[in-house]
Amino acid sequence: MSSAARPGIRLPDRLADRARDVLEGRTPPVAPRDAATVMLLRPVPGASGTDAGLQVYMLRRRPSMAFVFPGGSVDARDAEIEVGWAGPDALEWGRRIDAPADLARALVCAAVRETFEECGVLLAGPTADTVVADTRGEDWEADRAALLERSVSLAGLLRRRGLVLRSDLLRPWSRWVTPVTEERGPARRPARQGRQRRGR
């Protein structure tokens, strides 16, 4: 479908005013940040052992917000290379999401870290084929708090607990690239390119 044939999207007035200010040079655009979002999915058992569909985990960060998926921006420490790792390596993730290996590693680590910080699900285990089944104890809450306040990195937490990150539990879904605006010109539409990691 050509861009001329696409139906217009009605933006809320405040958002439309902000977009107009950016496009017309009155307001600088916000710098894009690398980030990862995770969709946690699990099969719903049906009759006679068959799957009846999928359950999707969502959370509400604040009462004023709609439900969202876990995720957030890459922290500089997500790029630490000394992290125990099981599953596709950074080079393979880079190929899957069309990104340099170091960025791919940081995005996968951010996805795992943010999921643990926000909902207590840790996509890691003591071996390449296990996962931590229960993170409800006070010690785990202390680890979540340390990650949130940035006093420990994901790599440091995994090392201390003798765990490996399970990148094989993640599947790429999509990669969204912030559109580039031309000076005093129209904004390009967001491109769905490559892949971004979303969990299962």
LOFI-95055 format. One record per residue: x, y, z of N, C-alpha, C, CB in turn; residue number from 1; residue in three letters; chain. Coordinates in steps of 0.05 Angstrom, whole numbers, plus 5000, padded with zeros to 4 digits. Glycine has a CB too. Example, Ala and Ser with C-alpha at 12.3 -4.5 7.8 and 13.67 -1.06 7.14 Angstrom:
% residues 2
<site <5264; 4886; 5156>; <5246; 4910; 5156>; <5264; 4934; 5156>; <5226; 4911; 5181>; 1; ALA; A>
<site <5257; 4955; 5142>; <5273; 4979; 5143>; <5258; 5001; 5157>; <5282; 4988; 5114>; 2; SER; A>
***
This chain:
% residues 200
<site <5017; 4977; 5000>; <5000; 5000; 5000>; <5018; 5025; 5000>; <4981; 5000; 5024>; 1; MET; A>
<site <5013; 5043; 4983>; <5030; 5067; 4982>; <5023; 5085; 5005>; <5026; 5083; 4955>; 2; SER; A>
<site <5042; 5103; 5012>; <5038; 5121; 5035>; <5014; 5139; 5029>; <5063; 5136; 5041>; 3; SER; A>
<site <5009; 5146; 5004>; <4987; 5164; 4998>; <4960; 5151; 5003>; <4989; 5173; 4968>; 4; ALA; A>
<site <4960; 5124; 5001>; <4934; 5110; 5004>; <4929; 5102; 5033>; <4934; 5085; 4987>; 5; ALA; A>
<site <4949; 5106; 5051>; <4945; 5099; 5079>; <4926; 5118; 5092>; <4973; 5098; 5093>; 6; ARG; A>
<site <4909; 5108; 5109>; <4891; 5126; 5123>; <4907; 5143; 5144>; <4868; 5111; 5137>; 7; PRO; A>
<site <4898; 5167; 5149>; <4911; 5184; 5168>; <4906; 5174; 5196>; <4901; 5213; 5166>; 8; GLY; A>
<site <4924; 5180; 5215>; <4921; 5172; 5242>; <4916; 5197; 5258>; <4946; 5157; 5253>; 9; ILE; A>
<site <4894; 5198; 5273>; <4887; 5221; 5290>; <4902; 5219; 5316>; <4857; 5222; 5295>; 10; ARG; A>
<site <4920; 5238; 5320>; <4936; 5239; 5345>; <4922; 5257; 5365>; <4965; 5250; 5339>; 11; LEU; A>
<site <4925; 5251; 5391>; <4915; 5270; 5411>; <4928; 5297; 5406>; <4922; 5260; 5440>; 12; PRO; A>
<site <4913; 5319; 5412>; <4922; 5346; 5407>; <4950; 5352; 5418>; <4903; 5366; 5418>; 13; ASP; A>
<site <4955; 5343; 5443>; <4981; 5349; 5455>; <5004; 5335; 5440>; <4981; 5340; 5484>; 14; ARG; A>
<site <4999; 5310; 5432>; <5020; 5296; 5417>; <5023; 5307; 5389>; <5012; 5266; 5415>; 15; LEU; A>
<site <5001; 5315; 5376>; <5003; 5327; 5350>; <5019; 5354; 5351>; <4975; 5332; 5338>; 16; ALA; A>
<site <5013; 5370; 5372>; <5028; 5395; 5375>; <5058; 5390; 5379>; <5016; 5411; 5399>; 17; ASP; A>
<site <5064; 5370; 5395>; <5093; 5363; 5400>; <5106; 5355; 5375>; <5095; 5341; 5422>; 18; ARG; A>
<site <5093; 5337; 5359>; <5104; 5328; 5334>; <5108; 5351; 5315>; <5086; 5307; 5321>; 19; ALA; A>
<site <5089; 5369; 5314>; <5091; 5393; 5296>; <5115; 5410; 5304>; <5065; 5409; 5296>; 20; ARG; A>
<site <5118; 5414; 5331>; <5140; 5431; 5340>; <5167; 5418; 5333>; <5138; 5434; 5371>; 21; ASP; A>
<site <5169; 5392; 5335>; <5194; 5378; 5327>; <5199; 5381; 5297>; <5194; 5349; 5335>; 22; VAL; A>
<site <5178; 5376; 5281>; <5181; 5376; 5252>; <5188; 5404; 5242>; <5156; 5366; 5239>; 23; LEU; A>
<site <5178; 5425; 5256>; <5182; 5452; 5247>; <5206; 5465; 5260>; <5157; 5469; 5251>; 24; GLU; A>
<site <5221; 5449; 5276>; <5246; 5459; 5287>; <5244; 5476; 5312>; <5260; 5475; 5267>; 25; GLY; A>
<site <5220; 5478; 5324>; <5217; 5493; 5349>; <5226; 5478; 5374>; <5188; 5502; 5352>; 26; ARG; A>
<site <5226; 5452; 5372>; <5233; 5434; 5394>; <5252; 5413; 5384>; <5208; 5421; 5408>; 27; THR; A>
<site <5274; 5408; 5398>; <5292; 5387; 5389>; <5280; 5360; 5394>; <5320; 5389; 5403>; 28; PRO; A>
<site <5285; 5341; 5376>; <5274; 5314; 5380>; <5288; 5300; 5403>; <5276; 5297; 5355>; 29; PRO; A>
<site <5274; 5282; 5416>; <5286; 5267; 5438>; <5305; 5247; 5426>; <5264; 5252; 5455>; 30; VAL; A>
<site <5329; 5244; 5438>; <5349; 5225; 5428>; <5338; 5196; 5433>; <5376; 5229; 5441>; 31; ALA; A>
<site <5339; 5179; 5412>; <5330; 5152; 5416>; <5349; 5136; 5434>; <5327; 5137; 5389>; 32; PRO; A>
<site <5339; 5116; 5448>; <5355; 5100; 5466>; <5350; 5071; 5458>; <5348; 5105; 5496>; 33; ARG; A>
<site <5371; 5055; 5461>; <5368; 5026; 5457>; <5352; 5015; 5480>; <5396; 5012; 5455>; 34; ASP; A>
<site <5333; 4998; 5474>; <5315; 4987; 5495>; <5305; 4960; 5485>; <5292; 5006; 5501>; 35; ALA; A>
<site <5295; 4944; 5504>; <5284; 4918; 5498>; <5257; 4914; 5513>; <5304; 4895; 5506>; 36; ALA; A>
<site <5239; 4901; 5500>; <5213; 4895; 5512>; <5209; 4865; 5510>; <5190; 4910; 5498>; 37; THR; A>
<site <5197; 4853; 5530>; <5193; 4824; 5531>; <5164; 4817; 5534>; <5210; 4811; 5554>; 38; VAL; A>
<site <5155; 4799; 5517>; <5128; 4787; 5520>; <5132; 4760; 5532>; <5112; 4786; 5493>; 39; MET; A>
<site <5122; 4756; 5557>; <5124; 4730; 5570>; <5099; 4714; 5562>; <5126; 4732; 5601>; 40; LEU; A>
<site <5102; 4691; 5549>; <5080; 4674; 5540>; <5083; 4646; 5552>; <5080; 4673; 5509>; 41; LEU; A>
<site <5060; 4634; 5556>; <5060; 4606; 5564>; <5035; 4593; 5553>; <5062; 4602; 5595>; 42; ARG; A>
<site <5037; 4567; 5546>; <5013; 4553; 5535>; <4993; 4548; 5557>; <5021; 4527; 5522>; 43; PRO; A>
<site <4967; 4549; 5549>; <4945; 4543; 5567>; <4937; 4514; 5562>; <4921; 4562; 5564>; 44; VAL; A>
<site <4940; 4496; 5582>; <4932; 4468; 5577>; <4902; 4466; 5572>; <4940; 4451; 5601>; 45; PRO; A>
<site <4896; 4450; 5552>; <4868; 4445; 5545>; <4860; 4417; 5552>; <4863; 4451; 5516>; 46; GLY; A>
<site <4837; 4409; 5542>; <4827; 4382; 5547>; <4846; 4361; 5534>; <4799; 4379; 5536>; 47; ALA; A>
<site <4848; 4339; 5546>; <4864; 4316; 5537>; <4893; 4323; 5530>; <4851; 4303; 5513>; 48; SER; A>
<site <4905; 4342; 5545>; <4933; 4348; 5542>; <4940; 4366; 5519>; <4947; 4323; 5539>; 49; GLY; A>
<site <4921; 4376; 5504>; <4927; 4394; 5482>; <4929; 4423; 5492>; <4906; 4391; 5459>; 50; THR; A>
<site <4942; 4440; 5477>; <4944; 4468; 5484>; <4918; 4482; 5475>; <4969; 4481; 5471>; 51; ASP; A>
<site <4908; 4499; 5492>; <4883; 4514; 5486>; <4889; 4543; 5479>; <4864; 4513; 5510>; 52; ALA; A>
<site <4914; 4550; 5475>; <4922; 4577; 5469>; <4945; 4586; 5486>; <4898; 4596; 5473>; 53; GLY; A>
<site <4949; 4612; 5488>; <4971; 4624; 5502>; <4961; 4644; 5523>; <4991; 4638; 5483>; 54; LEU; A>
<site <4975; 4645; 5546>; <4971; 4666; 5565>; <4994; 4686; 5561>; <4970; 4655; 5595>; 55; GLN; A>
<site <4988; 4712; 5563>; <5007; 4733; 5560>; <5009; 4748; 5586>; <5000; 4752; 5536>; 56; VAL; A>
<site <5033; 4752; 5596>; <5037; 4766; 5621>; <5041; 4796; 5616>; <5062; 4755; 5637>; 57; TYR; A>
<site <5025; 4812; 5629>; <5028; 4841; 5627>; <5028; 4852; 5656>; <5005; 4854; 5610>; 58; MET; A>
<site <5037; 4876; 5659>; <5038; 4888; 5686>; <5029; 4917; 5684>; <5066; 4886; 5698>; 59; LEU; A>
<site <5023; 4928; 5707>; <5015; 4957; 5708>; <5036; 4970; 5727>; <4986; 4961; 5719>; 60; ARG; A>
<site <5051; 4988; 5716>; <5072; 5001; 5732>; <5060; 5021; 5752>; <5093; 5015; 5714>; 61; ARG; A>
<site <5040; 5036; 5743>; <5026; 5055; 5760>; <4997; 5054; 5754>; <5037; 5085; 5755>; 62; ARG; A>
<site <4980; 5060; 5773>; <4951; 5059; 5768>; <4941; 5076; 5744>; <4936; 5067; 5793>; 63; PRO; A>
<site <4956; 5097; 5738>; <4948; 5115; 5716>; <4956; 5104; 5689>; <4960; 5142; 5720>; 64; SER; A>
<site <4972; 5083; 5688>; <4982; 5072; 5663>; <4965; 5048; 5654>; <5011; 5063; 5666>; 65; MET; A>
<site <4964; 5045; 5628>; <4953; 5021; 5616>; <4972; 4997; 5622>; <4947; 5024; 5586>; 66; ALA; A>
<site <4962; 4973; 5618>; <4980; 4950; 5622>; <5002; 4950; 5601>; <4964; 4924; 5620>; 67; PHE; A>
<site <5026; 4942; 5609>; <5049; 4942; 5592>; <5064; 4916; 5595>; <5068; 4966; 5599>; 68; VAL; A>
<site <5083; 4911; 5576>; <5101; 4889; 5578>; <5126; 4897; 5593>; <5108; 4878; 5549>; 69; PHE; A>
<site <5139; 4879; 5606>; <5165; 4886; 5619>; <5185; 4895; 5598>; <5176; 4862; 5635>; 70; PRO; A>
<site <5202; 4914; 5606>; <5223; 4923; 5588>; <5232; 4951; 5596>; <5213; 4923; 5559>; 71; GLY; A>
<site <5253; 4959; 5582>; <5264; 4986; 5587>; <5291; 4990; 5573>; <5268; 4990; 5617>; 72; GLY; A>
<site <5303; 5012; 5579>; <5328; 5020; 5565>; <5352; 5003; 5573>; <5334; 5049; 5571>; 73; SER; A>
<site <5371; 5001; 5555>; <5396; 4988; 5560>; <5412; 5004; 5579>; <5412; 4983; 5533>; 74; VAL; A>
<site <5423; 4991; 5600>; <5441; 5004; 5619>; <5469; 4998; 5608>; <5437; 4993; 5648>; 75; ASP; A>
<site <5488; 5016; 5613>; <5516; 5012; 5603>; <5527; 4985; 5613>; <5534; 5035; 5613>; 76; ALA; A>
<site <5519; 4976; 5636>; <5530; 4951; 5647>; <5518; 4926; 5634>; <5526; 4950; 5677>; 77; ARG; A>
<site <5497; 4930; 5618>; <5485; 4907; 5604>; <5504; 4897; 5582>; <5458; 4915; 5591>; 78; ASP; A>
<site <5524; 4913; 5576>; <5544; 4906; 5555>; <5567; 4890; 5566>; <5554; 4930; 5541>; 79; ALA; A>
<site <5568; 4884; 5592>; <5590; 4869; 5604>; <5591; 4842; 5590>; <5586; 4865; 5634>; 80; GLU; A>
<site <5615; 4834; 5581>; <5618; 4810; 5565>; <5622; 4785; 5583>; <5640; 4812; 5546>; 81; ILE; A>
<site <5629; 4789; 5608>; <5634; 4766; 5625>; <5608; 4757; 5639>; <5655; 4773; 5646>; 82; GLU; A>
<site <5589; 4748; 5623>; <5564; 4738; 5634>; <5561; 4709; 5625>; <5540; 4755; 5624>; 83; VAL; A>
<site <5553; 4691; 5644>; <5548; 4664; 5637>; <5525; 4663; 5617>; <5542; 4646; 5661>; 84; GLY; A>
<site <5528; 4647; 5596>; <5509; 4650; 5573>; <5503; 4622; 5562>; <5521; 4667; 5551>; 85; TRP; A>
<site <5477; 4616; 5559>; <5469; 4591; 5546>; <5450; 4598; 5523>; <5455; 4571; 5566>; 86; ALA; A>
<site <5453; 4585; 5501>; <5436; 4591; 5478>; <5451; 4606; 5457>; <5411; 4606; 5486>; 87; GLY; A>
<site <5437; 4617; 5437>; <5450; 4632; 5416>; <5468; 4654; 5427>; <5429; 4645; 5397>; 88; PRO; A>
<site <5492; 4656; 5417>; <5511; 4676; 5427>; <5506; 4703; 5415>; <5540; 4667; 5421>; 89; ASP; A>
<site <5522; 4723; 5423>; <5518; 4751; 5415>; <5520; 4754; 5385>; <5538; 4769; 5428>; 90; ALA; A>
<site <5538; 4739; 5372>; <5541; 4741; 5343>; <5515; 4731; 5329>; <5564; 4724; 5333>; 91; LEU; A>
<site <5504; 4709; 5339>; <5479; 4699; 5328>; <5456; 4718; 5333>; <5472; 4671; 5340>; 92; GLU; A>
<site <5454; 4729; 5357>; <5433; 4749; 5362>; <5436; 4773; 5344>; <5434; 4757; 5392>; 93; TRP; A>
<site <5461; 4782; 5340>; <5466; 4804; 5322>; <5456; 4798; 5294>; <5496; 4810; 5321>; 94; GLY; A>
<site <5460; 4774; 5285>; <5450; 4766; 5259>; <5419; 4766; 5258>; <5460; 4738; 5250>; 95; ARG; A>
<site <5407; 4756; 5280>; <5378; 4755; 5281>; <5364; 4782; 5282>; <5370; 4739; 5306>; 96; ARG; A>
<site <5377; 4801; 5295>; <5364; 4827; 5298>; <5378; 4849; 5282>; <5364; 4836; 5327>; 97; ILE; A>
<site <5397; 4841; 5265>; <5411; 4860; 5247>; <5424; 4882; 5263>; <5391; 4872; 5227>; 98; ASP; A>
<site <5441; 4874; 5282>; <5455; 4893; 5299>; <5483; 4882; 5305>; <5440; 4898; 5326>; 99; ALA; A>
<site <5502; 4900; 5312>; <5529; 4890; 5319>; <5526; 4872; 5344>; <5547; 4915; 5326>; 100; PRO; A>
<site <5545; 4853; 5346>; <5544; 4834; 5368>; <5544; 4846; 5395>; <5567; 4814; 5365>; 101; ALA; A>
<site <5559; 4868; 5399>; <5560; 4880; 5426>; <5534; 4893; 5433>; <5583; 4901; 5427>; 102; ASP; A>
<site <5520; 4905; 5414>; <5494; 4916; 5419>; <5473; 4894; 5423>; <5485; 4934; 5396>; 103; LEU; A>
<site <5475; 4873; 5408>; <5457; 4850; 5411>; <5459; 4838; 5439>; <5462; 4828; 5390>; 104; ALA; A>
<site <5484; 4835; 5449>; <5489; 4824; 5475>; <5476; 4842; 5496>; <5519; 4821; 5481>; 105; ARG; A>
<site <5480; 4868; 5494>; <5469; 4888; 5513>; <5439; 4887; 5512>; <5479; 4916; 5507>; 106; ALA; A>
<site <5427; 4884; 5489>; <5397; 4884; 5487>; <5386; 4858; 5500>; <5389; 4885; 5457>; 107; LEU; A>
<site <5399; 4836; 5495>; <5390; 4811; 5508>; <5392; 4813; 5538>; <5406; 4786; 5497>; 108; VAL; A>
<site <5415; 4823; 5548>; <5419; 4827; 5576>; <5398; 4846; 5588>; <5447; 4836; 5583>; 109; CYS; A>
<site <5393; 4868; 5574>; <5372; 4887; 5583>; <5345; 4874; 5585>; <5371; 4911; 5564>; 110; ALA; A>
<site <5338; 4857; 5565>; <5313; 4843; 5565>; <5310; 4825; 5590>; <5309; 4827; 5539>; 111; ALA; A>
<site <5331; 4810; 5596>; <5331; 4792; 5619>; <5331; 4808; 5645>; <5356; 4773; 5618>; 112; VAL; A>
<site <5347; 4829; 5646>; <5349; 4845; 5671>; <5322; 4859; 5677>; <5371; 4866; 5668>; 113; ARG; A>
<site <5311; 4872; 5656>; <5286; 4887; 5660>; <5263; 4868; 5668>; <5279; 4902; 5635>; 114; GLU; A>
<site <5262; 4844; 5656>; <5241; 4825; 5663>; <5243; 4816; 5692>; <5243; 4800; 5644>; 115; THR; A>
<site <5268; 4812; 5702>; <5271; 4805; 5730>; <5265; 4828; 5748>; <5300; 4795; 5735>; 116; PHE; A>
<site <5274; 4852; 5741>; <5269; 4876; 5758>; <5239; 4881; 5760>; <5283; 4900; 5746>; 117; GLU; A>
<site <5225; 4879; 5738>; <5197; 4888; 5738>; <5177; 4867; 5747>; <5190; 4897; 5711>; 118; GLU; A>
<site <5183; 4841; 5742>; <5163; 4821; 5749>; <5174; 4796; 5763>; <5148; 4813; 5725>; 119; CYS; A>
<site <5200; 4796; 5769>; <5211; 4774; 5785>; <5216; 4748; 5769>; <5193; 4768; 5807>; 120; GLY; A>
<site <5213; 4749; 5743>; <5219; 4726; 5726>; <5247; 4728; 5716>; <5199; 4724; 5701>; 121; VAL; A>
<site <5264; 4708; 5723>; <5292; 4709; 5716>; <5297; 4688; 5695>; <5310; 4705; 5740>; 122; LEU; A>
<site <5304; 4696; 5671>; <5309; 4678; 5649>; <5339; 4669; 5650>; <5304; 4692; 5621>; 123; LEU; A>
<site <5344; 4654; 5671>; <5371; 4644; 5677>; <5368; 4619; 5694>; <5389; 4666; 5691>; 124; ALA; A>
<site <5390; 4603; 5695>; <5389; 4579; 5711>; <5417; 4570; 5718>; <5374; 4557; 5697>; 125; GLY; A>
<site <5419; 4550; 5736>; <5445; 4540; 5743>; <5459; 4525; 5721>; <5442; 4522; 5767>; 126; PRO; A>
<site <5443; 4514; 5702>; <5455; 4500; 5679>; <5441; 4511; 5653>; <5451; 4469; 5682>; 127; THR; A>
<site <5451; 4501; 5631>; <5440; 4510; 5605>; <5412; 4500; 5599>; <5459; 4502; 5583>; 128; ALA; A>
<site <5402; 4482; 5615>; <5375; 4471; 5610>; <5357; 4473; 5634>; <5377; 4442; 5601>; 129; ASP; A>
<site <5363; 4491; 5653>; <5346; 4495; 5676>; <5341; 4525; 5679>; <5359; 4484; 5702>; 130; THR; A>
<site <5320; 4531; 5695>; <5315; 4559; 5702>; <5310; 4561; 5732>; <5290; 4571; 5686>; 131; VAL; A>
<site <5314; 4585; 5743>; <5307; 4589; 5771>; <5277; 4590; 5773>; <5320; 4616; 5782>; 132; VAL; A>
<site <5266; 4571; 5788>; <5237; 4568; 5789>; <5223; 4587; 5809>; <5230; 4539; 5797>; 133; ALA; A>
<site <5237; 4596; 5829>; <5224; 4612; 5850>; <5243; 4635; 5858>; <5216; 4595; 5874>; 134; ASP; A>
<site <5234; 4659; 5854>; <5250; 4683; 5861>; <5235; 4700; 5882>; <5257; 4700; 5836>; 135; THR; A>
<site <5219; 4687; 5899>; <5202; 4702; 5917>; <5215; 4708; 5944>; <5177; 4687; 5922>; 136; ARG; A>
<site <5238; 4697; 5950>; <5251; 4701; 5976>; <5262; 4729; 5980>; <5273; 4681; 5980>; 137; GLY; A>
<site <5268; 4735; 6006>; <5278; 4762; 6012>; <5305; 4767; 5999>; <5282; 4764; 6043>; 138; GLU; A>
<site <5321; 4746; 5996>; <5347; 4749; 5983>; <5344; 4757; 5953>; <5364; 4722; 5985>; 139; ASP; A>
<site <5324; 4745; 5940>; <5318; 4753; 5912>; <5308; 4781; 5911>; <5298; 4733; 5900>; 140; TRP; A>
<site <5291; 4789; 5930>; <5281; 4817; 5930>; <5304; 4836; 5933>; <5260; 4821; 5952>; 141; GLU; A>
<site <5323; 4829; 5950>; <5347; 4846; 5954>; <5363; 4848; 5928>; <5365; 4835; 5976>; 142; ALA; A>
<site <5365; 4826; 5913>; <5378; 4827; 5887>; <5364; 4844; 5867>; <5382; 4798; 5876>; 143; ASP; A>
<site <5337; 4842; 5866>; <5321; 4860; 5848>; <5326; 4889; 5855>; <5291; 4853; 5850>; 144; ARG; A>
<site <5325; 4895; 5881>; <5330; 4923; 5890>; <5357; 4933; 5882>; <5326; 4925; 5920>; 145; ALA; A>
<site <5378; 4915; 5885>; <5405; 4923; 5877>; <5407; 4928; 5847>; <5425; 4901; 5885>; 146; ALA; A>
<site <5393; 4912; 5831>; <5393; 4918; 5802>; <5380; 4945; 5796>; <5379; 4895; 5787>; 147; LEU; A>
<site <5357; 4950; 5809>; <5343; 4975; 5805>; <5359; 4999; 5812>; <5316; 4974; 5820>; 148; LEU; A>
<site <5374; 4997; 5835>; <5390; 5020; 5843>; <5417; 5021; 5830>; <5393; 5021; 5873>; 149; GLU; A>
<site <5422; 5001; 5812>; <5447; 5000; 5797>; <5472; 4995; 5814>; <5451; 5025; 5781>; 150; ARG; A>
<site <5468; 4983; 5837>; <5492; 4976; 5854>; <5504; 4949; 5846>; <5485; 4976; 5883>; 151; SER; A>
<site <5490; 4934; 5829>; <5500; 4909; 5818>; <5491; 4907; 5789>; <5491; 4885; 5835>; 152; VAL; A>
<site <5507; 4894; 5772>; <5499; 4890; 5745>; <5487; 4862; 5742>; <5524; 4893; 5726>; 153; SER; A>
<site <5473; 4858; 5720>; <5462; 4831; 5715>; <5484; 4810; 5715>; <5446; 4830; 5689>; 154; LEU; A>
<site <5506; 4817; 5701>; <5529; 4798; 5700>; <5539; 4791; 5727>; <5551; 4809; 5682>; 155; ALA; A>
<site <5542; 4812; 5744>; <5552; 4808; 5772>; <5532; 4790; 5788>; <5556; 4834; 5785>; 156; GLY; A>
<site <5507; 4795; 5785>; <5487; 4779; 5799>; <5488; 4750; 5790>; <5459; 4791; 5794>; 157; LEU; A>
<site <5489; 4745; 5764>; <5490; 4718; 5754>; <5516; 4704; 5763>; <5488; 4718; 5724>; 158; LEU; A>
<site <5538; 4718; 5763>; <5564; 4706; 5772>; <5562; 4698; 5801>; <5587; 4726; 5767>; 159; ARG; A>
<site <5552; 4716; 5818>; <5551; 4711; 5846>; <5533; 4687; 5852>; <5541; 4735; 5861>; 160; ARG; A>
<site <5511; 4684; 5837>; <5492; 4662; 5842>; <5499; 4637; 5826>; <5464; 4671; 5836>; 161; ARG; A>
<site <5520; 4638; 5810>; <5527; 4615; 5794>; <5507; 4607; 5773>; <5532; 4591; 5812>; 162; GLY; A>
<site <5496; 4628; 5760>; <5475; 4624; 5740>; <5484; 4632; 5712>; <5450; 4640; 5747>; 163; LEU; A>
<site <5471; 4620; 5692>; <5477; 4628; 5664>; <5451; 4640; 5652>; <5486; 4603; 5647>; 164; VAL; A>
<site <5455; 4661; 5637>; <5433; 4673; 5623>; <5423; 4654; 5601>; <5442; 4701; 5610>; 165; LEU; A>
<site <5397; 4651; 5599>; <5385; 4632; 5580>; <5374; 4647; 5555>; <5362; 4616; 5593>; 166; ARG; A>
<site <5392; 4654; 5537>; <5383; 4668; 5513>; <5366; 4651; 5495>; <5407; 4679; 5498>; 167; SER; A>
<site <5367; 4624; 5499>; <5350; 4606; 5483>; <5321; 4608; 5491>; <5360; 4578; 5487>; 168; ASP; A>
<site <5314; 4621; 5513>; <5286; 4625; 5521>; <5274; 4649; 5508>; <5284; 4627; 5551>; 169; LEU; A>
<site <5290; 4664; 5494>; <5280; 4688; 5480>; <5277; 4683; 5450>; <5299; 4712; 5485>; 170; LEU; A>
<site <5258; 4695; 5438>; <5254; 4694; 5409>; <5252; 4722; 5398>; <5229; 4677; 5402>; 171; ARG; A>
<site <5265; 4729; 5377>; <5262; 4755; 5365>; <5233; 4758; 5354>; <5282; 4760; 5342>; 172; PRO; A>
<site <5222; 4782; 5358>; <5195; 4787; 5348>; <5196; 4810; 5328>; <5176; 4794; 5372>; 173; TRP; A>
<site <5205; 4832; 5336>; <5208; 4855; 5317>; <5229; 4874; 5328>; <5181; 4869; 5313>; 174; SER; A>
<site <5237; 4891; 5310>; <5256; 4912; 5317>; <5244; 4938; 5307>; <5285; 4907; 5306>; 175; ARG; A>
<site <5240; 4957; 5325>; <5229; 4983; 5318>; <5251; 5004; 5318>; <5206; 4991; 5337>; 176; TRP; A>
<site <5254; 5018; 5297>; <5275; 5038; 5294>; <5262; 5066; 5294>; <5292; 5034; 5268>; 177; VAL; A>
<site <5271; 5083; 5312>; <5260; 5110; 5313>; <5264; 5124; 5286>; <5274; 5127; 5335>; 178; THR; A>
<site <5242; 5136; 5276>; <5244; 5149; 5249>; <5262; 5173; 5251>; <5216; 5157; 5239>; 179; PRO; A>
<site <5275; 5179; 5229>; <5291; 5203; 5226>; <5274; 5225; 5214>; <5317; 5197; 5209>; 180; VAL; A>
<site <5276; 5249; 5225>; <5260; 5271; 5214>; <5279; 5288; 5197>; <5247; 5288; 5236>; 181; THR; A>
<site <5268; 5298; 5176>; <5284; 5316; 5159>; <5277; 5344; 5167>; <5277; 5311; 5128>; 182; GLU; A>
<site <5297; 5361; 5165>; <5293; 5389; 5174>; <5270; 5401; 5158>; <5318; 5406; 5170>; 183; GLU; A>
<site <5250; 5410; 5172>; <5226; 5423; 5160>; <5212; 5405; 5140>; <5234; 5449; 5147>; 184; ARG; A>
<site <5216; 5379; 5143>; <5203; 5360; 5124>; <5186; 5341; 5140>; <5223; 5346; 5108>; 185; GLY; A>
<site <5172; 5323; 5125>; <5155; 5304; 5139>; <5171; 5283; 5153>; <5136; 5291; 5119>; 186; PRO; A>
<site <5160; 5272; 5174>; <5173; 5250; 5189>; <5169; 5225; 5173>; <5161; 5247; 5217>; 187; ALA; A>
<site <5189; 5208; 5172>; <5187; 5182; 5160>; <5171; 5164; 5179>; <5214; 5170; 5153>; 188; ARG; A>
<site <5157; 5145; 5167>; <5142; 5126; 5184>; <5161; 5107; 5198>; <5122; 5110; 5167>; 189; ARG; A>
<site <5155; 5099; 5222>; <5172; 5079; 5236>; <5176; 5054; 5219>; <5161; 5072; 5264>; 190; PRO; A>
<site <5200; 5045; 5218>; <5205; 5021; 5202>; <5207; 4997; 5221>; <5232; 5023; 5187>; 191; ALA; A>
<site <5194; 4975; 5213>; <5197; 4950; 5228>; <5219; 4935; 5214>; <5170; 4933; 5229>; 192; ARG; A>
<site <5243; 4936; 5226>; <5266; 4925; 5213>; <5278; 4904; 5232>; <5287; 4946; 5206>; 193; GLN; A>
<site <5291; 4884; 5220>; <5306; 4865; 5236>; <5289; 4852; 5257>; <5329; 4878; 5248>; 194; GLY; A>
<site <5300; 4849; 5280>; <5287; 4835; 5302>; <5295; 4847; 5329>; <5293; 4805; 5302>; 195; ARG; A>
<site <5276; 4847; 5347>; <5282; 4854; 5375>; <5274; 4831; 5392>; <5268; 4881; 5384>; 196; GLN; A>
<site <5286; 4826; 5414>; <5281; 4803; 5429>; <5256; 4806; 5445>; <5304; 4796; 5447>; 197; ARG; A>
<site <5239; 4786; 5444>; <5216; 4784; 5461>; <5214; 4756; 5471>; <5190; 4792; 5446>; 198; ARG; A>
<site <5209; 4753; 5497>; <5211; 4727; 5509>; <5186; 4710; 5504>; <5215; 4731; 5538>; 199; GLY; A>
<site <5189; 4685; 5512>; <5166; 4667; 5510>; <5157; 4660; 5537>; <5172; 4642; 5494>; 200; ARG; A>
***
